[in-house]
Amino acid sequence: MRASSVFGLAGGTLALGLILGSAAYAQSPAPPDPWPSLVGDLFHDRPIQSGDGLITLDAPYRAEDAALVPMTLGFALPAGDARQMKKITLVIDQNPAPMAASFEIGANSGVTSIATRLRVNDYTNVHEVAELSDGNLYAVQKYVKAAGGCSAPAGKNLDEATAHLGEMRLREIAARPDTAGTPALREAQLMIRHPNNSGLQMDQVSHLYIPARYIDSLKVFQGDDLIFAMEGGISISEDPNFRFTYKPNGAKMMRVEARDSGGKQFKSEWPIGGEM
């Protein structure tokens, strides 16, 4: 057989293999949707209704930085609804630890939005689930394109992060009306210095994985009244940042208590309610 015939046969076989392989790949079943099992694990298979009109989730369709994906959780009950918002849970379906954060909302705190930054590890649906005081659950979802956020290298070296571990700052933002127009809501931004290591990041010098260590508990008080409490996981980005609304109760101090998964406690407080 001539060499040209051999190469022609080999090339044809390769092309056929590529076509058949592509066809098989195209026909392969999509990976299973994790949401039904997450409903069982996180919400014990309780019925979840559509949250349209009650809650909103603002998230980018395509993230610029998978380790710093901004998301805003919005929630407000219609005028005359006597129920209260009890808990808001943020679930990133395809993340290694899908429950990103759960926020307990203080009674009469007036919180209508909480914004933060998340790590997103893969193309995924993100669910915001609200639990009302009557026990009913409501959800909305967004699809986010991002990859590798949980394993992305930290922005600071370990020594620098350790030196400033747990330092906090609070910034007050101009008051704005609530959904009914009055009384005015205040807005604040809480910033915490913490690497929030996911356990999936590699030290660029030693090439060993950095142990997970992250803020797992956070409580924010206005005087003695709870504004919100958070249970967090590895999906919260490095240097956790929370921007939130609240209804002033006349207190002159805001207090924050936090704890990380290593057992370290952090506390700070600031005067609030001055002219802006």
C-alpha positions as CSV (number, residue, x, y, z in Angstrom):
1,M,0.0,0.0,0.0
2,R,1.3,3.4,-0.9
3,A,2.2,5.9,1.9
4,S,-0.3,8.4,0.7
5,S,-3.0,5.7,1.1
6,V,-1.9,4.8,4.6
7,F,-1.9,8.5,5.7
8,G,-5.3,9.0,4.0
9,L,-6.8,6.0,5.8
10,A,-5.4,7.2,9.1
11,G,-6.6,10.7,8.6
12,G,-10.0,9.5,7.7
13,T,-10.1,7.2,10.8
14,L,-9.1,10.1,13.0
15,A,-11.7,12.4,11.5
16,L,-14.4,9.8,12.0
17,G,-13.3,9.3,15.6
18,L,-13.5,13.0,16.3
19,I,-16.9,13.2,14.7
20,L,-18.2,10.2,16.7
21,G,-16.6,11.5,19.9
22,S,-18.1,15.0,19.4
23,A,-21.5,13.4,18.8
24,A,-21.2,11.3,21.9
25,Y,-20.2,14.3,23.9
26,A,-23.1,16.4,22.6
27,Q,-25.5,13.6,23.4
28,S,-24.1,12.9,26.9
29,P,-26.6,13.7,29.7
30,A,-26.2,17.0,31.5
31,P,-24.9,16.7,35.1
32,P,-27.7,16.3,37.6
33,D,-29.2,19.4,39.1
34,P,-28.1,19.6,42.7
35,W,-30.9,21.9,43.8
36,P,-33.5,19.2,44.7
37,S,-31.0,17.4,47.0
38,L,-29.9,20.8,48.5
39,V,-33.6,21.5,49.3
40,G,-33.6,18.2,51.3
41,D,-30.3,18.8,53.0
42,L,-30.7,22.5,53.9
43,F,-34.5,22.9,54.1
44,H,-35.6,19.4,55.0
45,D,-37.7,19.1,51.9
46,R,-40.1,21.8,53.0
47,P,-42.2,23.3,50.2
48,I,-40.6,26.4,48.6
49,Q,-42.8,28.9,46.8
50,S,-41.8,31.5,44.2
51,G,-40.3,34.6,45.9
52,D,-41.2,37.0,43.1
53,G,-42.5,40.2,44.6
54,L,-41.1,39.4,48.0
55,I,-37.3,39.0,47.5
56,T,-34.7,39.9,44.9
57,L,-31.3,38.7,44.1
58,D,-28.9,41.0,42.2
59,A,-25.9,39.1,40.8
60,P,-23.8,39.4,37.6
61,Y,-24.5,37.0,34.8
62,R,-20.8,36.8,34.1
63,A,-18.4,37.6,37.0
64,E,-15.4,39.7,36.4
65,D,-13.6,38.0,39.3
66,A,-14.8,34.6,40.5
67,A,-13.3,35.2,43.9
68,L,-15.1,38.6,44.4
69,V,-18.6,38.2,43.0
70,P,-20.9,41.0,44.2
71,M,-24.4,39.9,45.2
72,T,-27.3,41.9,46.8
73,L,-30.1,40.2,48.7
74,G,-33.2,42.3,48.7
75,F,-36.4,41.6,50.7
76,A,-39.5,43.6,51.6
77,L,-43.1,42.5,52.6
78,P,-46.1,44.3,51.0
79,A,-47.7,47.1,53.0
80,G,-50.2,45.6,55.5
81,D,-48.5,42.2,55.6
82,A,-48.1,41.5,59.4
83,R,-45.5,38.8,58.8
84,Q,-41.8,39.5,59.4
85,M,-38.7,38.4,57.4
86,K,-37.1,35.8,59.7
87,K,-34.1,34.4,57.8
88,I,-32.4,34.8,54.4
89,T,-30.2,32.0,53.0
90,L,-27.9,32.3,50.1
91,V,-27.1,29.0,48.3
92,I,-24.5,28.7,45.5
93,D,-25.6,25.4,44.1
94,Q,-22.3,24.2,42.5
95,N,-19.9,25.4,45.2
96,P,-18.0,22.8,47.3
97,A,-20.0,24.1,50.3
98,P,-23.2,25.3,48.7
99,M,-24.7,27.1,51.8
100,A,-22.8,30.4,51.4
101,A,-24.4,32.4,54.2
102,S,-27.6,32.4,56.3
103,F,-28.8,35.7,57.7
104,E,-31.2,35.9,60.7
105,I,-33.0,39.2,60.5
106,G,-33.6,41.0,63.8
107,A,-37.2,41.6,64.7
108,N,-38.2,45.2,63.8
109,S,-34.7,45.9,62.5
110,G,-36.0,47.3,59.2
111,V,-33.4,45.4,57.2
112,T,-34.4,45.4,53.5
113,S,-31.1,44.5,51.8
114,I,-27.7,42.9,52.5
115,A,-24.9,43.1,49.9
116,T,-21.7,41.1,50.1
117,R,-19.0,39.5,47.9
118,L,-18.8,35.7,47.2
119,R,-16.6,33.1,45.7
120,V,-18.2,31.2,42.9
121,N,-16.4,28.0,41.8
122,D,-18.3,27.0,38.7
123,Y,-21.1,28.0,36.3
124,T,-24.1,27.7,38.7
125,N,-27.5,28.7,39.8
126,V,-27.6,30.8,42.9
127,H,-30.7,30.7,45.1
128,E,-31.9,33.2,47.7
129,V,-34.4,31.6,50.1
130,A,-36.4,33.6,52.5
131,E,-38.2,32.2,55.6
132,L,-41.0,34.3,57.0
133,S,-42.3,34.4,60.5
134,D,-45.2,32.1,59.6
135,G,-42.7,29.4,58.5
136,N,-43.3,29.7,54.8
137,L,-40.3,29.5,52.4
138,Y,-39.9,31.6,49.2
139,A,-37.0,31.5,46.7
140,V,-35.6,33.3,43.6
141,Q,-32.6,32.2,41.5
142,K,-30.0,33.7,39.2
143,Y,-27.5,32.0,36.9
144,V,-23.9,33.1,37.3
145,K,-21.0,32.3,35.0
146,A,-17.8,32.1,37.0
147,A,-15.1,29.4,37.7
148,G,-12.3,28.8,40.2
149,G,-13.3,31.3,42.8
150,C,-12.9,29.0,45.8
151,S,-9.3,28.0,44.8
152,A,-8.2,31.5,43.6
153,P,-5.0,32.6,45.4
154,A,-5.4,35.0,48.3
155,G,-4.8,38.7,47.6
156,K,-2.5,39.1,50.6
157,N,0.3,36.9,52.0
158,L,-0.4,34.9,55.1
159,D,1.8,37.1,57.4
160,E,0.1,40.3,56.4
161,A,-3.4,38.7,56.8
162,T,-2.5,37.3,60.2
163,A,-1.1,40.7,61.4
164,H,-4.5,42.4,60.7
165,L,-6.8,39.5,61.5
166,G,-10.2,40.6,62.7
167,E,-9.7,44.4,62.3
168,M,-13.1,46.0,61.5
169,R,-14.3,49.3,60.1
170,L,-17.8,50.7,59.9
171,R,-18.9,53.3,57.4
172,E,-22.3,55.0,57.7
173,I,-24.1,55.9,54.4
174,A,-26.7,58.6,53.9
175,A,-30.2,57.8,55.2
176,R,-32.8,56.8,52.6
177,P,-36.6,56.2,52.8
178,D,-37.8,52.7,53.2
179,T,-40.3,51.1,50.8
180,A,-43.2,52.9,52.4
181,G,-41.4,56.3,52.1
182,T,-41.0,56.8,55.9
183,P,-39.4,56.5,58.3
184,A,-35.9,56.9,56.9
185,L,-33.7,53.8,56.8
186,R,-30.0,54.1,57.5
187,E,-27.4,52.2,55.5
188,A,-24.0,51.0,56.7
189,Q,-21.0,49.1,55.4
190,L,-19.1,46.7,57.6
191,M,-15.6,45.6,56.6
192,I,-13.6,42.9,58.3
193,R,-10.0,42.0,57.7
194,H,-9.8,38.3,57.4
195,P,-8.4,36.0,54.7
196,N,-11.4,33.7,54.9
197,N,-9.3,30.8,53.6
198,S,-11.5,28.2,51.8
199,G,-9.2,25.2,52.3
200,L,-8.9,24.9,48.5
201,Q,-6.2,27.6,48.0
202,M,-2.6,26.7,47.5
203,D,0.3,28.5,49.1
204,Q,2.3,29.9,46.2
205,V,5.6,29.3,48.0
206,S,5.2,25.9,49.7
207,H,2.6,24.6,47.2
208,L,0.7,23.2,50.1
209,Y,-3.0,23.8,50.7
210,I,-3.8,26.6,53.2
211,P,-6.1,25.2,55.9
212,A,-9.6,26.5,55.9
213,R,-10.2,29.4,58.3
214,Y,-13.2,31.8,57.8
215,I,-15.7,33.9,59.6
216,D,-18.4,31.5,60.6
217,S,-20.5,33.7,62.9
218,L,-21.3,37.4,62.8
219,K,-23.7,39.5,64.9
220,V,-24.5,43.1,64.3
221,F,-26.4,45.1,67.0
222,Q,-27.9,48.6,67.2
223,G,-27.6,49.2,70.9
224,D,-28.9,45.9,72.4
225,D,-31.2,45.1,69.4
226,L,-30.1,42.6,66.8
227,I,-29.9,44.0,63.2
228,F,-28.8,40.7,61.7
229,A,-26.8,37.6,62.6
230,M,-24.9,35.6,59.9
231,E,-23.8,32.0,59.8
232,G,-21.1,31.9,57.1
233,G,-18.9,29.4,55.2
234,I,-16.0,29.3,52.7
235,S,-17.9,31.0,50.0
236,I,-17.6,34.5,51.6
237,S,-14.8,36.3,49.9
238,E,-11.5,37.4,51.5
239,D,-11.9,40.5,53.8
240,P,-15.7,40.0,54.3
241,N,-17.7,43.1,53.4
242,F,-21.4,43.7,54.2
243,R,-23.5,46.7,53.2
244,F,-27.0,46.7,54.8
245,T,-30.0,48.9,55.5
246,Y,-31.6,49.2,59.0
247,K,-34.2,51.2,60.8
248,P,-32.7,53.5,63.5
249,N,-34.0,52.8,67.0
250,G,-32.4,55.7,68.8
251,A,-29.3,53.8,69.9
252,K,-26.0,55.7,69.7
253,M,-23.7,52.7,69.2
254,M,-23.4,49.9,66.8
255,R,-21.7,46.7,68.0
256,V,-20.3,43.8,66.1
257,E,-19.3,40.4,67.4
258,A,-17.6,37.9,65.1
259,R,-16.0,34.5,65.4
260,D,-13.9,32.5,62.9
261,S,-13.7,28.7,62.4
262,G,-10.4,28.7,64.3
263,G,-12.3,29.8,67.5
264,K,-10.9,33.4,67.4
265,Q,-13.3,36.1,68.7
266,F,-13.5,39.6,67.4
267,K,-15.5,42.5,68.8
268,S,-15.8,46.2,68.0
269,E,-18.2,49.1,68.3
270,W,-18.8,52.6,66.9
271,P,-20.9,55.6,67.5
272,I,-23.8,56.0,65.0
273,G,-26.6,58.3,64.1
274,G,-24.6,61.5,63.7
275,E,-25.1,64.0,60.9
276,M,-23.8,62.8,57.5
